[in-house]
Amino acid sequence: MRNAISLIVLAGLAGTASAQIAITEYMYSANFAEYVEFTNVSNAPVDMTGWSYDDVSREPGTLDLSAFGVVAPGESVIITEEPADDFITVWGLSGVKVIGEYTNNLGRGDEINLYDAGDNLVDQLTYGDEDFPGTIRAQDFSGNPMPGAVGNNDIAGWVLAFEGDSFGSFLSAFGDVGNPGTYIPAPAPIALLGLGGLIALRRR
């Protein structure tokens, strides 16, 4: 059901996104495992063979994403530091493509870089609550983009997840809160409610 909702909303969003595949969720530190979610925000399938990921070192080819293969419109895929099967079990996922055991881990202040098969930068997110005061700290709660922030490298437009939010976030078996594997764009007023309540909560 949530995937169906995603496809309906994404049909309207795709025209404004700056990339066919975009960064749509991340958690840099977690009780179980950090992860990054990429979503096809276009209206056409995208073959991710030859695509890659890297962090702030910005080196195309660091983590090969070819295993994702063809990603359908509205489909989300995940990379994580733990084995893929373990991640799927902990989050109770079904039918979600996951690449596990990457070693170029994210830090509190870092960067997510997505490259296509030609080593072109497709999407980028530079973040860090210490470097960008007032922005989120995605520790145990995932970061999610508000409308307009997708594909624009604007961490100020991201909010923290909370159980039952408009992104479809829920509690994992290890106590982390997020919505890996499903991207549902949140209406701006609803997303802002999460921003007000959780930035203060996550300050440590």
C-alpha positions as CSV (number, residue, x, y, z in Angstrom):
1,M,0.0,0.0,0.0
2,R,2.8,2.4,0.9
3,N,4.6,1.7,-2.3
4,A,1.4,2.4,-4.3
5,I,1.1,5.8,-2.5
6,S,4.8,6.5,-3.3
7,L,4.2,5.9,-7.0
8,I,1.2,8.3,-7.1
9,V,3.0,11.1,-5.3
10,L,6.3,10.6,-7.3
11,A,4.5,11.0,-10.5
12,G,4.1,14.7,-9.7
13,L,7.4,15.1,-8.1
14,A,9.6,13.6,-10.8
15,G,9.5,16.7,-13.0
16,T,11.1,18.9,-10.3
17,A,13.8,16.5,-9.2
18,S,17.3,17.2,-10.4
19,A,18.2,13.6,-10.8
20,Q,16.5,10.4,-11.8
21,I,18.0,8.6,-8.8
22,A,18.1,10.7,-5.6
23,I,19.2,10.4,-2.0
24,T,16.0,10.1,0.0
25,E,17.0,8.9,3.5
26,Y,20.0,8.3,5.6
27,M,21.1,7.4,9.1
28,Y,24.7,7.9,9.9
29,S,24.7,6.2,13.3
30,A,22.3,3.6,14.6
31,N,21.7,1.0,17.3
32,F,21.9,-1.6,14.5
33,A,23.4,-0.2,11.3
34,E,23.8,3.1,9.4
35,Y,22.2,3.2,5.9
36,V,21.5,5.3,2.9
37,E,18.4,5.1,0.7
38,F,18.3,6.0,-3.0
39,T,15.0,6.3,-4.9
40,N,14.1,6.4,-8.6
41,V,12.1,9.7,-8.6
42,S,11.6,9.6,-12.3
43,N,8.8,8.1,-14.4
44,A,11.1,5.6,-16.2
45,P,13.3,2.6,-15.1
46,V,16.9,3.4,-14.4
47,D,19.7,0.8,-14.8
48,M,22.2,1.3,-12.0
49,T,24.8,-1.1,-13.4
50,G,28.1,0.6,-13.1
51,W,26.8,3.2,-10.7
52,S,28.7,3.8,-7.4
53,Y,28.7,5.5,-4.1
54,D,31.3,7.3,-2.0
55,D,31.4,9.6,1.0
56,V,33.3,12.9,1.5
57,S,36.4,11.5,-0.3
58,R,34.4,11.9,-3.5
59,E,36.0,9.0,-5.4
60,P,33.7,7.4,-8.1
61,G,33.8,3.6,-8.0
62,T,34.4,3.2,-4.3
63,L,31.2,1.2,-3.7
64,D,29.8,-0.6,-6.7
65,L,26.0,-0.4,-6.9
66,S,25.6,-2.6,-10.0
67,A,23.8,-5.3,-7.9
68,F,20.8,-3.0,-7.8
69,G,20.3,-3.6,-11.5
70,V,17.2,-1.9,-13.0
71,V,15.4,0.3,-10.5
72,A,11.7,0.9,-11.3
73,P,10.0,4.2,-10.9
74,G,9.3,4.9,-7.3
75,E,11.5,2.0,-6.1
76,S,13.9,2.6,-3.3
77,V,17.2,0.7,-2.7
78,I,19.5,0.6,0.3
79,I,23.2,0.4,1.2
80,T,24.2,-0.4,4.7
81,E,27.3,-1.4,6.7
82,E,25.8,-4.7,8.0
83,P,25.1,-7.8,5.9
84,A,22.1,-7.3,3.7
85,D,20.1,-10.2,5.0
86,D,20.5,-9.0,8.6
87,F,19.4,-5.5,7.7
88,I,16.3,-6.9,5.9
89,T,15.4,-9.0,9.0
90,V,15.9,-6.2,11.6
91,W,13.7,-3.8,9.6
92,G,11.2,-6.4,8.5
93,L,11.6,-5.5,4.8
94,S,10.2,-7.5,1.9
95,G,11.3,-7.1,-1.8
96,V,13.8,-4.3,-1.1
97,K,17.2,-4.5,-2.8
98,V,19.9,-4.0,-0.2
99,I,23.7,-3.9,-0.7
100,G,25.4,-4.6,2.6
101,E,28.8,-4.6,4.3
102,Y,30.2,-1.4,2.9
103,T,33.2,-0.1,4.8
104,N,33.4,3.6,3.9
105,N,31.2,4.5,6.8
106,L,29.5,7.9,7.4
107,G,30.4,10.2,10.2
108,R,28.5,12.9,12.1
109,G,29.6,15.4,9.5
110,D,30.0,13.8,6.1
111,E,28.8,13.6,2.5
112,I,26.8,11.2,0.4
113,N,27.8,11.1,-3.2
114,L,26.0,9.1,-5.9
115,Y,27.7,8.5,-9.3
116,D,26.3,7.1,-12.6
117,A,28.1,4.6,-14.8
118,G,30.1,7.4,-16.4
119,D,31.3,8.6,-13.0
120,N,29.1,11.7,-13.2
121,L,27.8,13.1,-9.9
122,V,24.1,12.4,-9.9
123,D,23.2,13.5,-6.4
124,Q,25.0,14.7,-3.3
125,L,24.1,15.5,0.3
126,T,26.6,17.3,2.5
127,Y,25.5,17.3,6.1
128,G,26.6,17.8,9.7
129,D,24.8,19.5,12.6
130,E,28.1,20.9,13.9
131,D,29.0,22.4,10.4
132,F,25.4,23.5,9.7
133,P,23.9,24.7,13.0
134,G,20.3,24.0,13.4
135,T,20.2,21.0,11.0
136,I,19.4,17.5,11.9
137,R,21.6,14.8,13.5
138,A,20.5,11.5,12.0
139,Q,21.5,9.3,14.9
140,D,19.1,6.4,15.7
141,F,16.4,8.5,13.7
142,S,16.8,8.7,10.0
143,G,16.9,12.0,8.0
144,N,14.3,12.6,5.4
145,P,13.9,15.4,2.8
146,M,11.1,17.9,2.8
147,P,9.5,18.9,-0.6
148,G,12.1,20.9,-2.6
149,A,15.1,19.3,-0.9
150,V,15.3,16.2,-3.0
151,G,18.3,16.3,-5.3
152,N,19.3,19.8,-4.2
153,N,22.0,19.1,-1.6
154,D,20.3,21.2,1.1
155,I,20.5,19.6,4.5
156,A,18.4,22.5,5.9
157,G,15.5,21.0,4.1
158,W,15.8,17.6,5.9
159,V,13.9,16.5,9.0
160,L,14.2,13.6,11.4
161,A,11.9,10.6,11.3
162,F,9.5,9.8,14.1
163,E,7.1,6.8,14.5
164,G,3.9,7.2,12.5
165,D,5.1,10.3,10.5
166,S,4.0,11.1,7.0
167,F,7.1,9.3,5.6
168,G,5.8,6.0,7.0
169,S,8.5,5.7,9.7
170,F,8.4,2.9,12.3
171,L,10.5,1.4,15.0
172,S,13.0,-1.4,14.0
173,A,13.8,-4.5,16.1
174,F,16.8,-2.6,17.4
175,G,15.0,0.6,18.4
176,D,16.0,2.7,15.4
177,V,13.3,4.8,13.7
178,G,13.2,5.2,10.0
179,N,11.4,4.1,6.8
180,P,14.1,2.3,4.7
181,G,12.9,0.9,1.4
182,T,9.9,3.2,0.9
183,Y,10.0,6.8,-0.1
184,I,6.8,8.9,0.6
185,P,7.3,12.6,0.1
186,A,5.9,14.5,3.0
187,P,3.7,17.6,2.7
188,A,5.7,20.6,4.0
189,P,3.5,21.5,7.0
190,I,3.6,17.9,8.3
191,A,7.3,17.6,7.9
192,L,7.9,20.8,9.8
193,L,6.1,19.4,12.8
194,G,8.7,16.7,12.9
195,L,11.5,19.2,12.6
196,G,10.3,21.2,15.6
197,G,9.9,18.2,17.9
198,L,12.9,16.1,17.1
199,I,15.8,18.5,16.6
200,A,15.7,19.3,20.3
201,L,15.3,15.6,21.2
202,R,18.4,14.5,19.3
203,R,20.8,17.0,20.7
204,R,23.4,15.1,22.7
